[in-house]
Amino acid sequence: MTTDYNQIANQYKKAKEQPWRIRTELYSMMNLIGDLTGKSVIDVACGEGWLTRELRKAGAGEVVGVDISEEMIKLARWQEAREPLGIEYRVEDARATESAQQFDISVSNWLLVYAHDREELRVMCRGLANRIKPGGRFVTLITNPALYTWQSHPPNYRKYGIEAQLPESAYEGAPVALTVHLEDQSIVIENYYMPIDAHESALRDAGFRDVAFHNMTLAPDPQVDDEGDYWDHWLKYPFFIMIDGIKA
Ligand SMILES: C[S@@+](CC[C@H](N)C(=O)[O-])C[C@H]1O[C@@H](n2cnc3c(N)ncnc32)[C@H](O)[C@@H]1O
């Protein structure tokens, strides 16, 4: 089963309000992306535009968000109409091999986790490369394939509002079921496991160099003096990792 985001677009938007999203996902991504001033950016698999809007607010020039889900794009456009930032949203498949336009940077958080096998991963990476200028950069984020390597797998993330369920042993394309607990309900999202080396080789085959993997960091909370050990487990067993590289 592949997650149908048309069915859960509104709930997914709510899921982006969980503290780890802001304190680790957004913070780590924006730090890794760095200075965006005047740069053209495409957010591939942008969902309802949660990160897309932040990219624009951080100073990016032209910003385009694309997603395969019409409902997600509808939500993104609705927010653009409410608070215009000058972002264009389009329904588009990341795997499309033709792109009319090339950007300085492509961001594509939680996209590659939808590849069922190495071939689909390669096609997605080629799709990203087609949308980037030579010398441009991609930055992306995936569920951490290392979830499988820790002694007690998967780690227990319940207190952060999420739970992961994996088959007993890792195999390429294995379903990773993520239950996201919201205030009044839960949603289940299905990802697929692909090892790190599959990501590395798909990105290299697509023409990226200097491919590097990065760990998350935690944004300080200026309102709280001492959070104790609350985030220790999250940081010790990172639920996601980030990848970046340059289009040769
Ligand atoms: C987990 S959401 C992430 C959304 C957004 N990147 C974020 O971080 O909030 C995954 C998104 O990937 C989109 N998606 C999955 N496969 C895609 C494809 N082949 N092309 C474009 N979008 C895709 C889904 O529709 C969904 O909106």
The ligand as an ORCA input file, in Angstrom:
! r2SCAN-3c Opt
* xyz 0 1
  C       5.589     13.000      4.082
  S       4.981     14.147      2.882
  C       6.225     15.418      2.968
  C       5.763     16.741      2.490
  C       6.778     17.860      2.627
  N       8.002     17.596      1.890
  C       7.081     18.111      4.077
  O       8.202     17.868      4.505
  O       6.173     18.558      4.783
  C       5.401     13.301      1.412
  C       4.877     13.980      0.174
  O       5.465     13.354     -0.955
  C       4.532     13.397     -2.002
  N       4.962     12.447     -3.027
  C       5.093     11.110     -2.922
  N       5.523     10.597     -4.096
  C       5.683     11.644     -4.954
  C       6.108     11.758     -6.310
  N       6.455     10.693     -7.028
  N       6.155     12.990     -6.864
  C       5.793     14.096     -6.155
  N       5.365     14.042     -4.867
  C       5.321     12.832     -4.269
  C       3.224     13.057     -1.304
  O       2.091     13.429     -2.056
  C       3.375     13.867     -0.013
  O       2.809     15.152     -0.114
*
